């Protein structure tokens, strides 16, 4: 790594997710003169600022200053900042190097094995499951990336400099990593569906960013791809290293694969087959989570983990917060599920297909520029009620009405001003056996800092709504 003593480093985007904090700490510890700049005002970033207390960091909050970019020696940009940002353009014109936290991590860990996971849906669950499996082989494994926090700081502080990394990688991070010309040793793509078109511009550009996780693999590396995804099946023919497919259907005899056979999750690796779990052994619901379990198991076995450990993890893994998380239950088997992570139509479809009717769906948020037609077609068939909120409510309602006309059926559509009102309405008119599902199909940035804040709010509001409904009913008994 380069010596940064006395160098001027600008960190663009402090944020609340951890990457900007980690980058600032990393360079401050190496003696750099660090400037942290963010368009958000100080009151929105107070928790992140507090984490840098004691570090010699200069803050420029509430807006950027051009001189912090043109006079720097290095700019570390948040991966969510668009490549054509005028500040980044000015830095490049001034011959200032521009990089990202993940690029620095890959450079620092060039001798460590890296297992990477990306995809439009399921990557956090797959990353976490595989990380737990790899822990059985290497106790010092580091798990993180787009999951949150700073894997850069974790790797810098880790006493074991040979420990493997299991990293969730977003399309933004992979777009930035293309300059490194390095892909993970084991790379998993869970699926590819349209997402973040507001940032990438087109589906093709988005998909090509995801493809960077495979593009620079070597012949000894392994690519693990979803065999049920037509695009990924095509990509499998052009992967530099070994290819292994996972599928919800039985895979014809191939060298390496993971698949479902008669309700059992199977892994075939180097000529041997292993049963790692039964579908009913999994604690997390949904067919999409069966696919995630297959991908994680195959990745772990490819890394040399004994299949028994994969089995042990799958049968105890209870899921992650904000991913089909049951947060409240009321008399009459009325249950509230928090699926705030569902920021795409496809992930919301998976959630709706997990539960039997009746379903009340709460959806809406900020716009990522994707189509809601497929989502609407499923919602009109499976939901009894759809409560819409946020910036995308108009687009969602238009798609639902169009789908209802084509299907000849229509759920009750309500427009809530906010999540609090949506939860109250959902509880008031819930019927026996109903699932009340927050699965927004949209990002959260119109009303919340991130999906986690939205999910935490739903958890609290669901409990409040249940208490209000049943306290009122008991008062009249």
N, C-alpha and C positions, 0 to 999 in steps of 0.2 A: 504494500500500500504506500502511496505517496506521503511525503512529509507535509503536513498542513500547517505547521507552526507559522503564525503571522499571516497566513493567507486569509483573504476576505471571502467568506462563504455566505451566500444568501439562500435561505430556505424559504421557498415560495409555497405557502399553504401550511399553516400550523395545524388547523383542523382539530377534530376531536377523536379521530380514529387511531392515532398513535404514531403514524409514519413520520409526520413532521416533527413531532416531539423527539422521536428516536434519532432522526437525522441531525437535529440541533444538538442533542447530547453528544452524539458521536464525534462531530467536528469540534465542539467546544472542548471535549476531553483531549483532543489532539492539538490544542493550542491555536485553533483558527479564531479569527474575529467574525463571529456569527451574527448575522441579521436575520430575524424571522419576520416575515411579512405576510399578511392575510387581509383579504378584503372585508372580512367580518370585524365588527367592532369589539373592543376589549370585553364588554359585558357578556358577549356570546362565547368567548374563549377563555373565561376566567379559570376554568378547571385545567385546561391545557397549559395556560401560563403558569399556574401554580406548580405544575409538575417540573417546570424548568427553574424553579426557585433555587438560588445558589449557583447557577451556571452563568458565566459571563456572556449573556445573550442580549442583544439590542432588539427591541420589538418595534415594528411599524405596523400597527393594526388599524383597520377601518379603511384601508386602501393601499395601493402599491406606489412606490416612488421609482421613476425610471432610472435614477442614478444608482439605486441599489442593485440593478441588473447590469448596467453598462460598465460600472466601475468594479465589479466583483471579479475574483479569480475563478470562482465556480458558483453555479446556480444549481441547487437541488430542488427540483419542481415536484409538487404533488402529481401523482400519475393522473389525477382527474383533470388537471389543467390541459387545455387543448394545445396541440403542438404549434398551432399558428397564433397563439397568444401574442399580442403586440409586445409584451414585456420579454417573452422568450425570443421573439424575432430580433428585438433590439440587442439582447445579450449575444445572440449568435453573430449579428452584424459587427458587434464590438469584439468579436473573437473570444468571447467568454464561453467556456465549456458548460454545457447544460446536461445534467444527469438526473437520476431518480434514486430514491432510497433502495429499491430492489436491485438496481444495477450495482450499487455499492456493495450490497450483500453478496451478490453473485461473484463480484471481483474478490471480495475478502475471503469467500469460501470456495475458491476455485479448486481446492484439493479435496473438498468434502463431497460425499455422495448426496445428491439432491433428488428427492421424489416430488414431482410437481403435479398439481391437479387444477384443471380449469374446466369450464363448461358454462352453459347458460343457467342451468339449474343443478342443484345437488352437490356442488363442489365443496361447500363447507362441511356437510355431513360426511362426505367421502374422505376429505382430508383428515377430519378428526378421527374417524374410525381407523383409517390406515395408520395414522400417527400412533394410536394406542396399540395397534398390532406390531408396529416396528419397535415400540418400546420394549417388547419382550426380547428382541434381539440386541437392542442397544439402549440401555437405560437413559443415556444422555441425549436422546433424540430431541430435536427442537421442532416444534409444530407451530405454524403461524402463517404470516403473510397477509392476505386479504381478509383473514379471519379477524384482524384487529390487533392492536398493540404494535410493538416494534420488534420484529425478528432480528433486525440489525443489531439492536442493543443486546438482545438475548444471546446472539452468536458472539458478540464482542466480549460479553461477560462470562461466557461458558468456559469452565476450566478444561473441558475436553475439546480440543480444536480439531478432532477427527470425527466428532459426532455428526450423524446424518441430519439433514433438514427435510421436513415434510412441509411443503409450501402450497397454500392456496393462491392461485394467480388469476387476477382479473384481466379482462381484455385491455384495460388501460396499462397495467403493469407489463403485460406481454408486448404491447405496442412499443413501450420504451425499451424493453429488453432486446429488441431486434438488433440494436447496435452492438450488443455484447457477443453476438454470434455464438451463443451457448444455450442449449436446451437441457432440461433435467435428464438425469440418467434413467429414471423411470418417469414417464409422462402419461397422465390419464386425462382423457377428455370425456366428460360424462354425457354431453349432448351439445348440439349447436342449434339454437333457434334465435330469431331476431331479438336483439336487445341493444340498448344504448345507441340507437340510431341517431339520436340527437347529438351524440359526440362523434361517432364514426362516420356518419353521413349516409352510408349504404350498408346493407347486410353483407355484401361481399367484403367491404373493408373491415367490418367487425369480425367476420369469419377468418379473414387473413391474419388479423391480429392474434386471434386464438391459435392459429396454426403455427405461430412462432414457438409454441411449446414443443413442437415436433421438428421444426425446420432444420435445426442444427444438431440433432442427435447424431451419434456415431454408430458404427456397425454393432458395437457391443451393448448399446442402449436398448431400452424396451419401451414401445408405445402401446398403451392399453386404450382401446377405443370401443365405443358403443356400437356393437354390431347391428343394433336395431335402428340406427340413424343412417339414412342413405348417403348423406354427405360424408360422414366419417368412414363408411365402407369404401367410398371412392378414395379418400385420403390414405386409407390403409395400403393401397397399392403403391404409394410413393414415399413411404416412410424409410429413412436411411437404415434403421436398425431392425430389431425383431418386432413383430406385431402380435398382439394377443387381443382377442375380442371378448366382450362380455355381452350377454343377451338374456332377455326374459324367456326366450325359447331355447330348446335344446339345440346346441351347435353341432353340425356334422363333425365327424372325427377330424380334428385338426390338432396341430402340435400343442398349442397353448390356448386356453379359453376358460371362461367362467360362464355358467349357464344354469337354468332351472330344469330339473328333471323330476317329474312326478312330485312336485312340491318341495323338492330338496335343492339347496344351493350347492352346486358342484364346481370344483376347480380342477382343471386338467393342466398339468405342467410337466414338461419334459417326459411325456409318456406315462405319467401316473395320474390317477383320478382320486380326488378327495371329496368327501361330503363335509362341508363346513357348517351347515345349519339347515334346519327346515324353515320354510316360510313362516310357520306359526311360532317358531322360536324367537323371531325378532320382536323386540319390544316397541319398535317404532312402526307406525302404521303406513300403509300405502305401497302400491307396486313400485313407485319410483324409488322408495327406500330399499326395496329388494335389489333394484339395479345398482344403487349406491353401494350396498353391501357386497355385491358381486365384484364391482370395480375395485373397492378397497381390498378385498381378499386377494384378488389377482395381483394387485400392485404389491402387497406385502409379500406374497409367495415369490413373486419375481425378484424381490429384494433379498430373498433367502430366509424369510420367516417360516417357521414350522406351521403347517396348516392348522394344527391343534390350537395355536395361539389366536389365529384368525377366528376360529370357532368360538373360543372363550370370549373374545371381545364382542362378537355379534350377538351372543346370547345374553349379554349384560348391558349393552349400550342403550341408554335411555333417551338418546336424542339431544339436540341442542336447544337452548332457549329460542323462542320465536319461530320454531319450525314445528307446526302441528302440535303445539304444547297446550295441553288441557289446563286452563287457568281457573275455571269455576264450574261448579255443578249445582243444579237446583233440583228440588223435588220434581218428580215426573220424568227423570232421566234427561233433563235439559242440560246440555253441556256447552261450554264456551271454549273454543280452540283459537289460540293465538298463532297465526301463520304470517306474521308481519314480514318475514323474510321473502315472501312471495311478491317480488317486485316486477314480475313478468306475467303476461297472460298464461304462458305455458305452465308456470309453477302453480298458479291459481287453479288451472284445470286439474292438475294432479291432486291438489287438495280437495276439490269438489268430488273427484272420482274416488277418493278414499272413504267417504262416509255415505251411508244410505240416506235417502230422504226420510223425513223432511229436513231441509237445510235453509237457514237464513244466512245469506252471504253479505258481508260488509266489504265493499270494494271502493277503490278510487284513491287518488293521490296526485303526484306530479307526473308530468308527461315526458315519456322517453321516446316518443315518435313512432311507436309500434302500432300494429293493427290490433283491434279488439274483436274482430269478427269471430275467430275460432273460440275465444273465451265466451263470447255472448251465446254462441250456438250451444255450448255445454251448459251455461248458466240457466238458459230458459228451459232445459230439460230436467235439471237436477235441483234447482232452487225453488223453494216455495215463495220466498221473498228475497229481493236484492235491495240493500240499502246503500245508496251511493253518496259519496262525499268527495270533497277536494276539487282540484283544478281539472281533473279529467271526467268529472261527473257528466257533463254534457255529451262528450264523445262516447262514454260508456252507455248512457241512456239511448243514444241514437243507435248504437250497435245492438243493444238488447231489443229495442222495438223492431228493428229490421229482422233480427233472428227470430223473434216471436211470430212475426208475420209469416215467415217462411215455414216455421215449425207448426203453426196453428195452435200454439199454447203460449201463455205469458205469465211469468211470476209477477207478484205484486212488486212494483218499483217505487221506492221511497227516496226522497232527497234530504239528507241530513246536513245541517250546517257544519257539524264537526263530529269527531269520534265519540264524544260524550253523548251527544244526542242520538247517534246511531246505536250505541250500547243500550241506552234507556229504551228506545223503541223496540229493539230486538228482544229485550227481556219482557217488556209489557205484554206483547202479543205472542210469546212463544207457546208452542203446543207440546203435548207429551212426546218425548223421544226426539225432540228437535236438536240438531247441531247448529249452534250459532258460531259462524266461522269468519274470523277476520283473515281474509286472503286477498289483499288489495289489488293485485295484478299491476301495481304501479309503484314508483318510488315514493318516498315519504317527504321530499324536501319542500313541499308546499306548506306543510304545517309542523313538521318535526325535523330535528337535526339529522336523524338517520332512522333506519328500520328498527333499531333497538329501542330508541326512545318511544317510537310509535307502539311497539309491542309492550313495553313497560306500562305505557298509559292505558292500553287496552286491558292488561292484566288487572290494573287497579280499578278501571271503570266497570269491567265485567263483574267484579266482586261487589262493587257498590250498587250496580243495577240489580243484581240478584237479591241483595239484602233489602233494597227499597221495595222491590216487587213483593217479596214474600212477607216482609214485615207488614205491608199494607194489607195483604190478603188475610194474615192472621188476626189483624185488628178487627175484622168483620166476621170472624168465626164465633 
